[in-house]
Amino acid sequence: MQVKRTQGELKRQRDALQQYERYLPTLQLKKQQLQLEISHQQRTRAERENTLLEKQRSAAGWLGLIREAPEIRQWLVVEMVNTGRKNIAGIEVPVFHTVDFVPAEYDLFLTPLWVDAGLDALREMVSLQEEIRVIDRGIALLNKELRVTSQRVNLFEKVKIPGAQEAIRLIRISLGDQMTNAIGRSKIAKKKIEEADLEEALV
């Protein structure tokens, strides 16, 4: 490690170390918050996935009836997925709200009775699929930020802080040696002056 062995550099390295040690806990807290939120989002996703599978299983018996009303597919078209945002450790993460579908317009007298209930059930399934997609986007964003934050934590823990500590140690040793040498030179100079004075007194 090449560092200047001066008082100015010692102060610079001490200031840097103080800054790193102050910033590191903030990064560690952010990393922890991201990890907790990712776990929470993954649990929520698993719950929605299970709910979707249950609905698909319960609908398996009557899905064949769609052949009687093929027009039902056009009423499952998603017009808009309504989402909000929440801030997690400085990251904007999407939050699922609702799904808007193309309006279903059909004759209640000519359409089979099961269509209303069937359409509601199918729309619930589509909504769950959309919610899972939104959750996946959020998890991807959080994982990306977690990688960056983890890299920064490692940089501070394994490079910046040890580097500053080592620089301070080397500078202190060097300054100590310089001081010892200066004292030694001072003593030699003083001795020479005293010897010269003594010789002069004897003359």
C-alpha positions in Angstrom: 0.0 0.0 0.0 1.5 3.3 -1.1 0.5 6.2 1.2 2.2 9.4 2.0 3.8 9.2 5.5 2.7 12.7 6.6 0.5 14.2 9.3 -1.8 15.6 6.6 -2.3 12.1 5.1 -2.8 10.7 8.6 -5.7 13.1 9.2 -7.1 12.3 5.7 -7.1 8.6 6.4 -8.6 9.1 9.9 -11.4 11.2 8.4 -12.0 8.6 5.7 -12.1 5.8 8.3 -14.6 7.7 10.4 -16.8 8.3 7.4 -16.7 4.6 6.4 -17.5 3.5 9.9 -20.4 5.9 10.1 -21.8 4.9 6.6 -21.4 1.1 7.0 -24.2 0.6 9.6 -26.6 2.4 7.2 -25.7 0.0 4.4 -26.0 -3.0 6.7 -29.5 -1.8 7.8 -30.5 -1.3 4.1 -29.3 -4.8 3.3 -31.3 -6.3 6.1 -34.5 -4.4 5.1 -34.2 -5.6 1.5 -33.7 -9.2 2.7 -36.7 -9.0 4.9 -38.9 -7.5 2.2 -37.8 -10.1 -0.4 -38.7 -12.9 2.1 -42.1 -11.2 2.6 -42.7 -10.8 -1.1 -41.8 -14.4 -1.8 -44.2 -15.7 0.9 -47.0 -13.5 -0.6 -46.2 -14.9 -4.0 -46.4 -18.5 -2.8 -49.8 -17.7 -1.1 -51.2 -16.2 -4.4 -49.8 -19.1 -6.4 -51.5 -21.6 -4.0 -54.8 -19.7 -4.2 -54.6 -19.7 -8.0 -53.9 -23.5 -8.1 -56.9 -24.1 -5.8 -59.2 -22.0 -8.0 -57.9 -23.8 -11.1 -58.5 -27.2 -9.5 -62.0 -26.2 -8.4 -62.8 -24.8 -11.9 -61.6 -27.9 -13.7 -65.0 -29.5 -13.7 -66.8 -26.7 -15.5 -64.1 -25.2 -17.7 -65.4 -27.5 -20.5 -68.6 -25.5 -20.5 -66.7 -22.5 -22.1 -67.4 -24.3 -25.4 -71.0 -23.3 -24.9 -70.1 -19.6 -24.6 -66.8 -19.0 -26.5 -67.5 -15.3 -26.3 -66.5 -15.4 -22.6 -62.8 -15.2 -23.7 -63.2 -11.7 -25.0 -64.5 -10.6 -21.5 -61.3 -11.8 -19.9 -59.1 -9.3 -21.8 -57.2 -7.1 -19.4 -57.7 -3.4 -20.1 -55.4 -2.2 -17.2 -53.5 -3.5 -14.2 -53.8 -0.9 -11.5 -50.8 -0.7 -9.3 -49.4 1.6 -6.6 -45.9 2.0 -5.3 -44.2 1.6 -1.9 -40.8 2.7 -0.8 -38.5 0.0 0.6 -35.1 1.2 1.8 -35.1 3.9 -0.9 -36.4 1.6 -3.7 -39.8 2.1 -5.4 -41.6 -1.3 -5.5 -44.9 -1.8 -7.4 -47.9 -2.9 -5.4 -50.9 -4.7 -7.0 -54.3 -3.1 -6.6 -56.9 -4.3 -9.1 -57.4 -5.4 -12.8 -59.8 -3.6 -15.2 -61.3 -6.0 -17.7 -63.1 -5.3 -21.0 -66.8 -4.8 -20.0 -68.9 -8.0 -20.4 -72.0 -7.2 -22.5 -74.3 -10.2 -23.0 -78.0 -11.0 -23.1 -79.0 -12.4 -19.7 -81.8 -14.4 -21.2 -79.8 -16.0 -24.1 -76.6 -16.7 -22.2 -76.3 -19.8 -20.0 -76.9 -19.3 -16.3 -73.4 -20.4 -15.3 -71.7 -17.6 -17.3 -71.9 -15.0 -14.6 -70.3 -17.2 -11.9 -67.9 -18.6 -14.4 -66.8 -15.2 -15.6 -66.2 -14.0 -12.1 -64.1 -17.1 -11.3 -62.1 -16.8 -14.4 -61.5 -13.1 -13.8 -60.3 -13.9 -10.3 -57.8 -16.3 -11.8 -56.6 -13.7 -14.3 -56.3 -11.1 -11.5 -54.2 -13.5 -9.4 -51.9 -14.1 -12.4 -51.5 -10.4 -12.9 -50.8 -9.9 -9.2 -48.1 -12.6 -9.3 -46.5 -10.8 -12.3 -46.4 -7.5 -10.3 -44.9 -9.3 -7.3 -42.2 -10.9 -9.6 -41.3 -7.4 -10.9 -41.0 -6.1 -7.3 -38.8 -9.1 -6.2 -36.6 -8.6 -9.3 -36.1 -4.9 -8.4 -35.3 -5.7 -4.7 -32.9 -8.5 -5.7 -31.0 -6.1 -8.0 -30.7 -3.5 -5.2 -29.7 -6.2 -2.7 -26.8 -7.3 -5.0 -25.6 -3.6 -5.3 -26.0 -3.0 -1.5 -24.2 -6.3 -0.6 -21.3 -5.3 -2.9 -21.0 -2.0 -1.1 -21.2 -3.6 2.3 -18.4 -6.0 1.3 -16.3 -3.1 -0.2 -16.5 -1.2 3.1 -16.0 -4.2 5.4 -13.2 -5.9 3.4 -11.5 -3.1 1.5 -12.2 0.5 2.6 -12.1 0.1 6.4 -9.2 -2.4 6.6 -7.3 -0.3 4.0 -7.7 2.9 6.0 -6.8 1.1 9.2 -3.6 -0.3 7.6 -2.7 3.1 6.2 -3.1 4.8 9.6 -0.9 2.0 11.2 1.9 2.5 8.6 1.8 6.3 8.8 2.0 6.2 12.6 5.0 3.8 12.5 6.7 6.1 9.9 5.9 9.3 11.9 7.2 7.5 15.1 10.4 6.6 13.3 10.8 10.1 11.9 10.3 11.5 15.5 12.8 9.0 16.9 15.4 10.0 14.2 14.8 13.7 14.8 15.3 13.2 18.5 18.5 11.3 17.8 19.8 13.9 15.4 18.9 16.6 18.0 20.9 14.8 20.7 23.9 14.4 18.4 23.8 18.1 17.4 23.4 19.1 21.0 26.4 16.9 22.0 28.5 18.5 19.2 27.6 22.0 20.4 28.5 21.1 23.9 31.8 19.6 22.8 32.6 22.7 20.7 31.8 24.9 23.7 34.0 22.8 25.9 36.9 23.0 23.5 36.4 26.8 23.2 36.5 27.1 27.0 39.7 25.1 27.2 41.5 27.3 24.7 
